[in-house]
Amino acid sequence: MKVKTSITLSEDLLKVIDVCAKQRKNRSDFIEAAVRAFIGQMMREEQNARDLEIINRQADHLNKEAVDVLAYQSVP
């Protein structure tokens, strides 16, 4: 369900949106797609930050495991 809302944008941004919106049905569809893409990017960045935190917390263990694996692969 779509809900009508009102936002205020700078004139220069609105001009760019209107140019880009020609590829879509209308300005609203363009803005909705842009907001969805931005939210998706924010969510991915948040997930990446959480993943990096987990990796950093486990770094010592992962490094020891990597050294152990490399030791098995080395030829005497």
Backbone as ProteinMPNN parsed JSONL, in Angstrom:
{"seq_chain_A": "MKVKTSITLSEDLLKVIDVCAKQRKNRSDFIEAAVRAFIGQMMREEQNARDLEIINRQADHLNKEAVDVLAYQSVP", "coords_chain_A": {"N_chain_A": [[0.841, -1.174, 0.0], [0.594, 2.147, -0.845], [1.444, 5.312, 0.521], [0.678, 8.675, 0.611], [2.988, 11.309, 0.904], [4.821, 14.218, 1.991], [7.74, 15.936, 1.093], [10.615, 18.067, 1.408], [12.869, 19.279, -0.886], [16.023, 20.357, -2.199], [16.232, 22.698, -4.891], [18.115, 22.226, -6.944], [18.689, 19.509, -6.584], [16.19, 18.401, -7.106], [15.939, 18.96, -9.83], [17.881, 17.263, -10.917], [16.803, 14.822, -10.121], [14.435, 14.831, -11.624], [15.482, 14.615, -14.216], [16.67, 12.085, -14.072], [14.441, 10.584, -13.428], [13.043, 10.223, -15.724], [13.613, 7.794, -16.789], [12.076, 6.124, -15.36], [8.67, 5.496, -14.273], [7.691, 7.791, -12.966], [8.48, 10.664, -10.873], [8.04, 9.967, -8.17], [8.301, 7.15, -8.177], [10.999, 6.951, -8.856], [12.247, 8.21, -6.634], [11.392, 6.505, -4.58], [12.674, 4.107, -5.335], [15.34, 4.951, -5.096], [15.535, 5.506, -2.36], [15.018, 2.954, -1.314], [17.275, 1.606, -2.322], [19.307, 2.995, -0.999], [18.717, 2.419, 1.694], [19.061, -0.35, 1.621], [21.821, -0.424, 1.105], [22.786, 0.757, 3.469], [21.997, -1.198, 5.317], [23.542, -3.373, 4.445], [26.1, -2.354, 4.959], [25.985, -2.142, 7.751], [25.731, -4.861, 8.408], [28.153, -5.8, 7.375], [29.909, -4.457, 9.1], [29.254, -5.713, 11.515], [30.042, -8.334, 10.867], [32.796, -7.93, 10.463], [33.549, -7.217, 13.044], [33.134, -9.668, 14.362], [35.029, -11.252, 13.016], [37.377, -9.869, 13.725], [37.319, -10.275, 16.491], [37.849, -12.967, 16.577], [40.316, -13.19, 15.45], [42.939, -13.919, 16.423], [42.625, -16.667, 16.976], [41.866, -17.595, 14.413], [44.166, -16.953, 12.944], [46.114, -18.596, 14.165], [45.081, -21.069, 13.467], [45.359, -20.926, 10.692], [48.154, -20.854, 10.432], [48.73, -23.38, 11.418], [47.513, -25.003, 9.461], [49.055, -24.296, 7.24], [51.496, -25.339, 8.059], [51.062, -28.08, 7.826], [50.959, -28.26, 5.085], [53.473, -27.619, 4.194], [56.465, -28.667, 2.652], [58.958, -30.833, 3.794]], "CA_chain_A": [[0.0, 0.0, 0.0], [1.356, 3.393, -0.93], [0.92, 6.402, 1.331], [1.143, 9.966, 0.113], [3.749, 12.085, 1.881], [5.38, 15.446, 1.451], [9.124, 16.195, 1.499], [11.193, 19.286, 0.857], [14.175, 19.015, -1.494], [16.63, 21.529, -2.832], [15.843, 22.839, -6.295], [19.101, 21.587, -7.816], [18.503, 18.057, -6.471], [14.943, 18.069, -7.794], [16.212, 18.987, -11.272], [18.595, 16.017, -11.24], [15.824, 13.734, -9.969], [13.533, 14.865, -12.774], [16.206, 14.076, -15.376], [16.823, 10.637, -13.865], [13.123, 9.949, -13.317], [12.498, 9.949, -17.06], [13.818, 6.365, -17.039], [11.051, 5.434, -14.567], [7.329, 6.002, -14.557], [7.526, 9.155, -12.471], [9.395, 11.12, -9.831], [7.823, 9.185, -6.941], [8.903, 5.825, -8.349], [12.442, 7.121, -8.803], [12.642, 8.493, -5.253], [11.183, 5.283, -3.807], [13.757, 3.182, -5.677], [16.581, 5.489, -4.543], [15.5, 5.313, -0.907], [15.182, 1.513, -1.074], [18.677, 1.266, -2.585], [20.11, 3.573, 0.079], [18.464, 1.624, 2.909], [19.732, -1.626, 1.404], [23.259, -0.182, 1.274], [23.021, 0.958, 4.902], [21.854, -2.488, 5.994], [24.729, -4.171, 4.103], [27.233, -1.782, 5.687], [25.834, -2.542, 9.15], [26.048, -6.29, 8.489], [29.598, -5.919, 7.168], [30.565, -4.016, 10.332], [29.074, -6.795, 12.492], [30.897, -9.449, 10.439], [34.18, -7.549, 10.726], [33.724, -7.301, 14.493], [33.272, -11.096, 14.68], [36.332, -11.69, 12.491], [38.425, -9.278, 14.562], [37.287, -10.944, 17.794], [38.367, -14.316, 16.405], [41.521, -13.09, 14.621], [44.049, -14.721, 16.954], [42.308, -18.086, 16.759], [41.907, -17.865, 12.976], [45.566, -16.892, 12.505], [46.777, -19.821, 14.645], [44.571, -22.166, 12.634], [45.975, -20.782, 9.366], [49.552, -21.272, 10.558], [48.703, -24.842, 11.572], [47.201, -25.579, 8.134], [50.243, -24.104, 6.389], [52.536, -26.265, 8.514], [50.761, -29.387, 7.224], [51.171, -28.201, 3.645], [54.868, -27.378, 3.842], [57.254, -29.852, 2.3], [60.207, -30.788, 4.562]], "C_chain_A": [[0.89, 1.243, 0.0], [0.634, 4.464, -0.11], [1.513, 7.697, 0.803], [1.847, 10.71, 1.242], [4.301, 13.328, 1.203], [6.799, 15.61, 1.985], [9.585, 17.49, 0.848], [12.599, 18.968, 0.373], [14.718, 20.305, -2.087], [16.29, 21.514, -4.328], [16.815, 22.122, -7.228], [18.975, 20.059, -7.769], [17.246, 17.631, -7.217], [15.121, 18.065, -9.31], [16.911, 17.705, -11.707], [17.641, 14.827, -11.145], [14.903, 13.689, -11.178], [14.203, 14.319, -14.034], [16.297, 12.559, -15.261], [15.482, 9.912, -13.874], [12.507, 9.642, -14.674], [12.646, 8.476, -17.421], [12.794, 5.52, -16.275], [9.701, 6.021, -14.927], [7.164, 7.461, -14.147], [8.526, 9.45, -11.361], [9.255, 10.275, -8.566], [8.453, 7.803, -7.032], [10.428, 5.905, -8.266], [12.916, 7.32, -7.362], [12.472, 7.247, -4.387], [12.305, 4.275, -4.077], [15.086, 3.649, -5.07], [16.636, 5.278, -3.033], [15.679, 3.842, -0.562], [16.648, 1.093, -1.275], [19.573, 1.782, -1.463], [19.943, 2.785, 1.37], [19.14, 0.265, 2.789], [21.232, -1.507, 1.605], [23.591, -0.005, 2.752], [22.963, -0.36, 5.657], [23.054, -3.385, 5.702], [25.956, -3.673, 4.861], [27.176, -2.158, 7.164], [26.181, -4.015, 9.329], [27.545, -6.515, 8.312], [30.37, -5.512, 8.421], [30.434, -5.087, 11.415], [29.968, -7.981, 12.157], [32.372, -9.151, 10.74], [34.494, -7.625, 12.217], [33.918, -8.757, 14.926], [34.635, -11.609, 14.23], [37.456, -11.149, 13.366], [38.483, -9.929, 15.941], [37.953, -12.314, 17.726], [39.709, -14.348, 15.685], [42.655, -13.967, 15.134], [43.835, -16.21, 16.701], [42.418, -18.443, 15.28], [43.339, -17.852, 12.449], [46.336, -18.136, 12.938], [46.356, -21.017, 13.791], [45.212, -22.114, 11.249], [47.43, -21.228, 9.393], [49.637, -22.791, 10.659], [48.451, -25.522, 10.224], [48.413, -25.444, 7.217], [51.367, -25.041, 6.775], [52.313, -27.656, 7.938], [51.083, -29.424, 5.743], [52.638, -28.053, 3.271], [55.593, -28.693, 3.609], [58.575, -29.753, 3.057], [61.434, -30.779, 3.68]], "O_chain_A": [[1.834, 1.34, 0.783], [-0.594, 4.517, -0.054], [2.719, 7.79, 0.576], [1.375, 10.741, 2.378], [4.245, 13.46, -0.02], [7.041, 15.446, 3.181], [9.009, 17.944, -0.141], [13.423, 18.452, 1.129], [13.967, 21.218, -2.43], [16.091, 20.459, -4.931], [16.394, 21.484, -8.193], [19.135, 19.391, -8.79], [17.246, 16.601, -7.891], [14.513, 17.247, -10.0], [16.575, 17.129, -12.742], [17.67, 13.932, -11.989], [14.622, 12.61, -11.701], [13.56, 13.636, -14.831], [16.037, 11.837, -16.223], [15.402, 8.754, -14.284], [11.547, 8.876, -14.759], [11.902, 7.961, -18.255], [12.669, 4.322, -16.529], [9.594, 6.917, -15.765], [6.579, 8.263, -14.876], [9.313, 8.589, -10.966], [10.26, 9.907, -7.957], [9.069, 7.335, -6.074], [11.07, 5.034, -7.679], [13.869, 6.677, -6.922], [13.323, 6.963, -3.545], [12.826, 3.661, -3.145], [15.867, 2.83, -4.584], [17.68, 4.91, -2.495], [16.405, 3.508, 0.374], [17.189, 0.317, -0.487], [20.491, 1.087, -1.028], [20.923, 2.513, 2.063], [19.729, -0.22, 3.755], [21.852, -2.384, 2.205], [24.577, -0.563, 3.234], [23.785, -0.611, 6.538], [23.539, -4.08, 6.595], [26.757, -4.471, 5.347], [28.206, -2.46, 7.766], [26.851, -4.381, 10.295], [28.14, -7.329, 9.019], [31.369, -6.143, 8.768], [31.387, -5.344, 12.151], [30.582, -8.571, 13.046], [33.102, -10.02, 11.215], [35.582, -8.05, 12.604], [34.772, -9.045, 15.765], [35.315, -12.315, 14.974], [38.383, -11.882, 13.712], [39.565, -10.114, 16.498], [38.551, -12.768, 18.701], [40.195, -15.425, 15.342], [43.272, -14.69, 14.352], [44.744, -16.918, 16.268], [42.995, -19.472, 14.929], [43.685, -18.663, 11.591], [47.126, -18.675, 12.163], [47.177, -21.866, 13.442], [45.569, -23.153, 10.694], [47.888, -21.906, 8.473], [50.513, -23.412, 10.057], [49.109, -26.508, 9.891], [48.755, -26.383, 6.498], [52.117, -25.496, 5.912], [53.276, -28.343, 7.597], [51.435, -30.471, 5.199], [53.01, -28.337, 2.132], [55.353, -29.69, 4.29], [59.251, -28.726, 2.988], [62.556, -30.742, 4.183]]}, "name": "protein", "num_of_chains": 1, "seq": "MKVKTSITLSEDLLKVIDVCAKQRKNRSDFIEAAVRAFIGQMMREEQNARDLEIINRQADHLNKEAVDVLAYQSVP"}
